[in-house]
Amino acid sequence: MTSPVASLPVAAGLAASPNAALIKVLNSKCFCISLDADALQQALQSEIGQPDLFELIRERCPYLFAARPVFVSQTHTARMAQLVQSIEAVVALPAYREEVLAQSPAIARHDPGGAKGVFFGYDFHVTEDGFGLIEINTNAGGAMLNAVLARAQRACCPAIDEMVPTPARADALEQRIVAMFRNEWSLSGHEGPLRSIAIVDEAPEQQYLYPEFLLFQQLFQRHGLQAVIAGPADFSLRDGLLWHGKLAIDLVYNRLTDFSLASPASATLREAYLANAMVLTPNPQVHALYADKRNLALLSDANRLDALGVPQATQDLLLASIPHTEVVKPENAERLWRERRRLFFKPFAGFGGRAAYRGDKLTQRVWQDILAGDYVAQALVMPGERTISGEPPAQVLKFDLRDYVYDGQVQWVAARLYQGQTTNFRTPGGGFAPVYEGPA
């Protein structure tokens, strides 16, 4: 087919910036397939060392990888990175930490010993006309899957070739991942080398992203680390150490959504964490400081930011980039119900879009559940759109962007294509998609 880039002069009049028009044209008219299925299979079977993983993904989660990329301008990716830095600066303020931790579970006030938390996910909705940080997650999945995806891309035309992530970038990401876990170990005061890692989630083999756990295990083992995949109840605490069978565990890579380690199954992990018997990353404190949705209400409130002493330039960026958010309370319930059509409602400790609702879809029954629960109301920012098929009727999917972040630095940018209210990895044609950066 003719490259969509060739149509740019015709489309440029649609926007003030030719580059913005280019991004719009590519997301609406580029139907070339960038995912090379053979290369993906080769990456999973040979380079990654998991001969059965391709079949496992195809059978269990066929919509994990999108066939087409998402195009984003360098202006937007730079702004995303700048916002990450601004939030880090606010979180570092003693007044912010004191206020947030005072309303958090007691375990969040336990000193994690220097660990900063791996794989934060800053999720954005970005369009030509809109920009908003939707939420922050502290156990974001998908980084290893995106490293594999980067090895399986092909350019659809010469104009796109320079945008395609190279295998060398995927290799560099994997090196940074291993270095990140070793850094967590060192930051926690350990002088000797990191030797063992447990990848922990509830019933891990039943998790949708279980294939990624296998990728992490293989990555760690290739770099000389012993690695196990386990559930939270699969451990014992003896002699001041956490054990998985006969293996002493130095570090737990925490993928649990039991963010405060409050469930009975997490009791041993909780005891080990409070006794500093292992390094837990991410940990309850970073979840409280970053991922509790109430923090978005603070970060989008000029008066509260001013009271914390946040510099004006930082305030301006936060207020322009984070949709206004407020906690749902009895005193504002009537107003929020009236304004619901332009709001999105999320639970304080929500994840994966669960129990989250667009206001224009609310029923009275669900509204009563929201009033009885712990929710925030966030100004609605529409997601971007990616047309993945030009055949009538055209198939248009929504997308969000995720910055994978460690210690305030963006490691990788990925997109997720989907239909429905939130990302779901259940949409034909959807899933993780590579982000191709166009000009600023």
MARGUBA-484004 format. One record per residue (C-alpha): y, z, x. Coordinates in steps of 0.1 Angstrom, whole numbers, plus 5000, padded with zeros to 4 digits. Example, Ala and Ser with C-alpha at 12.3 -4.5 7.8 and 13.67 -1.06 7.14 Angstrom:
2
c2, c3, c1
4955, 5078, 5123 $
4989, 5071, 5137 $
***
This chain:
440
c2, c3, c1
5000, 5000, 5000 $
5036, 4997, 5010 $
5049, 5028, 5027 $
5071, 5049, 5004 $
5095, 5052, 5032 $
5104, 5015, 5027 $
5119, 5024, 4993 $
5143, 5049, 5007 $
5174, 5027, 5006 $
5169, 5021, 4969 $
5163, 5058, 4963 $
5190, 5072, 4986 $
5216, 5070, 4959 $
5198, 5096, 4939 $
5210, 5124, 4962 $
5240, 5131, 4984 $
5218, 5134, 5015 $
5196, 5104, 5025 $
5172, 5129, 5040 $
5169, 5148, 5008 $
5162, 5115, 4991 $
5135, 5107, 5016 $
5117, 5140, 5009 $
5120, 5134, 4972 $
5106, 5098, 4975 $
5077, 5110, 4997 $
5067, 5138, 4973 $
5069, 5115, 4943 $
5057, 5081, 4956 $
5034, 5087, 4987 $
4999, 5084, 4974 $
4982, 5078, 5007 $
4953, 5102, 5015 $
4960, 5122, 5046 $
4928, 5143, 5045 $
4900, 5127, 5065 $
4868, 5141, 5050 $
4847, 5130, 5079 $
4870, 5147, 5104 $
4870, 5178, 5082 $
4832, 5179, 5083 $
4832, 5173, 5120 $
4858, 5201, 5126 $
4837, 5226, 5105 $
4803, 5216, 5120 $
4811, 5209, 5156 $
4845, 5223, 5168 $
4842, 5254, 5147 $
4805, 5258, 5151 $
4795, 5263, 5115 $
4770, 5236, 5106 $
4766, 5246, 5069 $
4802, 5255, 5062 $
4812, 5221, 5049 $
4785, 5221, 5023 $
4794, 5257, 5014 $
4830, 5248, 5008 $
4821, 5216, 4988 $
4797, 5236, 4965 $
4816, 5268, 4961 $
4853, 5258, 4963 $
4857, 5220, 4960 $
4894, 5223, 4954 $
4902, 5243, 4985 $
4918, 5213, 5004 $
4942, 5189, 4988 $
4939, 5152, 4998 $
4976, 5147, 5001 $
5003, 5164, 5021 $
5036, 5180, 5009 $
5068, 5169, 5025 $
5096, 5194, 5032 $
5129, 5191, 5051 $
5136, 5208, 5083 $
5166, 5224, 5067 $
5143, 5243, 5042 $
5118, 5254, 5068 $
5146, 5266, 5091 $
5161, 5286, 5062 $
5127, 5301, 5054 $
5124, 5313, 5090 $
5159, 5327, 5089 $
5152, 5346, 5057 $
5121, 5361, 5073 $
5142, 5374, 5102 $
5168, 5388, 5078 $
5142, 5407, 5058 $
5127, 5421, 5091 $
5161, 5434, 5100 $
5165, 5452, 5067 $
5130, 5467, 5068 $
5138, 5481, 5103 $
5167, 5501, 5089 $
5158, 5539, 5087 $
5175, 5541, 5053 $
5154, 5513, 5038 $
5122, 5528, 5051 $
5130, 5562, 5038 $
5139, 5550, 5004 $
5108, 5527, 5000 $
5083, 5551, 5015 $
5096, 5579, 4992 $
5083, 5561, 4962 $
5050, 5549, 4978 $
5016, 5565, 4979 $
5013, 5593, 5005 $
4990, 5572, 5027 $
5019, 5548, 5033 $
5037, 5575, 5052 $
5009, 5579, 5077 $
5020, 5565, 5111 $
4998, 5534, 5117 $
5003, 5539, 5154 $
5023, 5508, 5163 $
5003, 5481, 5145 $
5027, 5456, 5128 $
5003, 5440, 5104 $
4987, 5405, 5108 $
4992, 5375, 5085 $
5021, 5383, 5063 $
5026, 5356, 5037 $
5061, 5348, 5026 $
5057, 5326, 4995 $
5085, 5302, 4985 $
5094, 5278, 4957 $
5114, 5250, 4972 $
5128, 5219, 4955 $
5157, 5195, 4963 $
5180, 5217, 4942 $
5163, 5251, 4943 $
5151, 5277, 4969 $
5136, 5311, 4963 $
5114, 5336, 4980 $
5089, 5345, 4953 $
5070, 5373, 4970 $
5057, 5387, 5002 $
5020, 5394, 5008 $
5006, 5415, 5036 $
4970, 5402, 5036 $
4977, 5365, 5031 $
4946, 5343, 5033 $
4943, 5307, 5044 $
4956, 5306, 5080 $
4922, 5296, 5096 $
4915, 5272, 5068 $
4949, 5255, 5076 $
4940, 5253, 5113 $
4909, 5234, 5103 $
4928, 5212, 5079 $
4953, 5203, 5107 $
4923, 5188, 5126 $
4914, 5165, 5097 $
4947, 5147, 5091 $
4955, 5110, 5095 $
4988, 5093, 5092 $
4990, 5069, 5063 $
5017, 5047, 5080 $
5037, 5046, 5113 $
5067, 5063, 5097 $
5046, 5093, 5088 $
5028, 5095, 5122 $
5053, 5118, 5139 $
5052, 5143, 5109 $
5014, 5148, 5111 $
5004, 5181, 5128 $
4983, 5174, 5159 $
4950, 5190, 5168 $
4968, 5206, 5198 $
4990, 5225, 5173 $
4958, 5238, 5155 $
4944, 5249, 5189 $
4977, 5267, 5197 $
4976, 5285, 5163 $
4941, 5297, 5170 $
4951, 5310, 5204 $
4981, 5329, 5187 $
4957, 5344, 5161 $
4935, 5359, 5188 $
4965, 5371, 5208 $
4979, 5387, 5176 $
4948, 5408, 5171 $
4947, 5418, 5207 $
4984, 5427, 5205 $
4978, 5449, 5175 $
4952, 5468, 5196 $
4976, 5472, 5225 $
5005, 5482, 5203 $
4983, 5510, 5190 $
4982, 5526, 5224 $
4949, 5513, 5237 $
4948, 5504, 5274 $
4913, 5490, 5275 $
4904, 5456, 5260 $
4897, 5450, 5223 $
4860, 5446, 5219 $
4850, 5445, 5182 $
4865, 5435, 5149 $
4853, 5440, 5113 $
4865, 5416, 5087 $
4865, 5437, 5055 $
4868, 5428, 5019 $
4851, 5439, 4987 $
4818, 5421, 4984 $
4829, 5396, 5010 $
4801, 5371, 5004 $
4813, 5367, 4968 $
4849, 5361, 4977 $
4863, 5327, 4970 $
4877, 5325, 5006 $
4844, 5337, 5022 $
4843, 5305, 5042 $
4874, 5316, 5060 $
4858, 5349, 5069 $
4830, 5329, 5086 $
4857, 5309, 5105 $
4874, 5341, 5117 $
4841, 5355, 5128 $
4833, 5324, 5148 $
4868, 5324, 5163 $
4866, 5360, 5174 $
4831, 5355, 5189 $
4842, 5324, 5208 $
4868, 5346, 5225 $
4843, 5373, 5235 $
4848, 5397, 5206 $
4820, 5411, 5185 $
4828, 5404, 5149 $
4811, 5415, 5116 $
4819, 5407, 5080 $
4815, 5438, 5058 $
4824, 5456, 5026 $
4845, 5487, 5027 $
4815, 5510, 5021 $
4794, 5496, 5050 $
4808, 5520, 5076 $
4803, 5555, 5089 $
4826, 5578, 5108 $
4810, 5596, 5138 $
4823, 5612, 5169 $
4858, 5601, 5162 $
4848, 5564, 5159 $
4842, 5540, 5130 $
4807, 5525, 5131 $
4791, 5495, 5114 $
4754, 5502, 5120 $
4751, 5506, 5158 $
4784, 5488, 5165 $
4815, 5508, 5172 $
4845, 5491, 5155 $
4878, 5490, 5174 $
4898, 5471, 5147 $
4895, 5464, 5110 $
4910, 5431, 5098 $
4918, 5443, 5063 $
4915, 5417, 5035 $
4911, 5444, 5008 $
4934, 5444, 4977 $
4928, 5481, 4975 $
4961, 5485, 4994 $
4962, 5523, 4995 $
4924, 5527, 5002 $
4922, 5547, 4970 $
4889, 5535, 4956 $
4857, 5555, 4963 $
4842, 5525, 4983 $
4872, 5528, 5007 $
4867, 5565, 5014 $
4853, 5561, 5049 $
4879, 5536, 5059 $
4906, 5559, 5046 $
4893, 5588, 5065 $
4890, 5567, 5097 $
4925, 5554, 5093 $
4940, 5588, 5088 $
4921, 5601, 5118 $
4933, 5571, 5139 $
4896, 5563, 5146 $
4903, 5526, 5145 $
4932, 5502, 5142 $
4937, 5490, 5106 $
4957, 5458, 5102 $
4974, 5452, 5078 $
4977, 5488, 5067 $
4991, 5507, 5037 $
5025, 5513, 5053 $
5033, 5476, 5058 $
5021, 5469, 5023 $
5046, 5495, 5009 $
5074, 5483, 5031 $
5070, 5445, 5024 $
5046, 5437, 4996 $
5055, 5461, 4968 $
5074, 5439, 4943 $
5099, 5466, 4937 $
5113, 5458, 4972 $
5124, 5424, 4959 $
5147, 5443, 4934 $
5162, 5462, 4963 $
5166, 5431, 4985 $
5183, 5411, 4957 $
5208, 5439, 4947 $
5242, 5437, 4964 $
5251, 5473, 4957 $
5219, 5487, 4971 $
5221, 5465, 5002 $
5256, 5476, 5007 $
5246, 5513, 5004 $
5219, 5507, 5031 $
5245, 5493, 5055 $
5232, 5458, 5055 $
5257, 5434, 5073 $
5275, 5410, 5049 $
5261, 5379, 5065 $
5226, 5392, 5060 $
5234, 5402, 5024 $
5247, 5367, 5017 $
5214, 5351, 5029 $
5192, 5375, 5010 $
5212, 5372, 4977 $
5212, 5334, 4979 $
5175, 5332, 4988 $
5157, 5359, 4967 $
5157, 5354, 4930 $
5174, 5384, 4912 $
5146, 5409, 4905 $
5147, 5442, 4886 $
5122, 5468, 4876 $
5112, 5467, 4839 $
5123, 5500, 4823 $
5128, 5512, 4787 $
5165, 5510, 4791 $
5165, 5473, 4800 $
5135, 5462, 4779 $
5154, 5448, 4750 $
5177, 5427, 4772 $
5148, 5415, 4793 $
5129, 5404, 4762 $
5159, 5384, 4750 $
5162, 5368, 4784 $
5125, 5363, 4790 $
5125, 5325, 4789 $
5142, 5325, 4823 $
5122, 5353, 4838 $
5088, 5358, 4855 $
5070, 5391, 4852 $
5048, 5406, 4880 $
5031, 5439, 4885 $
5044, 5461, 4914 $
5012, 5457, 4934 $
5000, 5424, 4921 $
4983, 5397, 4941 $
4970, 5362, 4936 $
4990, 5357, 4904 $
4969, 5382, 4885 $
4985, 5397, 4854 $
5017, 5377, 4862 $
5034, 5359, 4833 $
5061, 5334, 4828 $
5085, 5348, 4802 $
5085, 5317, 4780 $
5047, 5322, 4776 $
5048, 5359, 4766 $
5033, 5372, 4734 $
5043, 5405, 4718 $
5009, 5419, 4728 $
5014, 5410, 4765 $
5049, 5423, 4764 $
5036, 5457, 4753 $
5012, 5457, 4782 $
5042, 5449, 4805 $
5062, 5478, 4791 $
5033, 5501, 4795 $
5026, 5490, 4831 $
5046, 5489, 4863 $
5063, 5455, 4864 $
5093, 5437, 4878 $
5112, 5409, 4861 $
5122, 5381, 4885 $
5146, 5352, 4878 $
5126, 5321, 4874 $
5127, 5296, 4902 $
5108, 5265, 4895 $
5082, 5253, 4920 $
5083, 5220, 4938 $
5064, 5191, 4924 $
5041, 5167, 4942 $
5029, 5135, 4924 $
4994, 5128, 4937 $
4985, 5098, 4916 $
5007, 5069, 4904 $
4981, 5056, 4880 $
4992, 5061, 4844 $
4994, 5088, 4834 $
5008, 5100, 4867 $
4993, 5133, 4879 $
5020, 5158, 4890 $
5011, 5191, 4905 $
5032, 5221, 4914 $
5034, 5235, 4949 $
5046, 5265, 4967 $
5051, 5270, 5004 $
5037, 5298, 5025 $
5050, 5310, 5058 $
5023, 5328, 5078 $
5043, 5354, 5097 $
5036, 5380, 5125 $
5062, 5403, 5139 $
5090, 5383, 5122 $
5079, 5350, 5137 $
5066, 5321, 5116 $
5031, 5310, 5129 $
5024, 5282, 5104 $
5037, 5267, 5072 $
5013, 5256, 5045 $
5015, 5244, 5009 $
4993, 5251, 4979 $
4991, 5225, 4951 $
4981, 5237, 4916 $
4985, 5235, 4879 $
4992, 5264, 4856 $
5014, 5295, 4860 $
5003, 5304, 4895 $
4982, 5291, 4924 $
4945, 5291, 4916 $
4925, 5267, 4938 $
4908, 5255, 4906 $
4929, 5223, 4901 $
4913, 5189, 4908 $
4934, 5173, 4936 $
4949, 5207, 4945 $
4944, 5233, 4971 $
4958, 5239, 5006 $
4979, 5210, 5017 $
4995, 5203, 5051 $
5033, 5205, 5053 $
5049, 5174, 5068 $
5084, 5182, 5080 $
5110, 5155, 5074 $
5144, 5154, 5090 $
5170, 5181, 5082 $
***
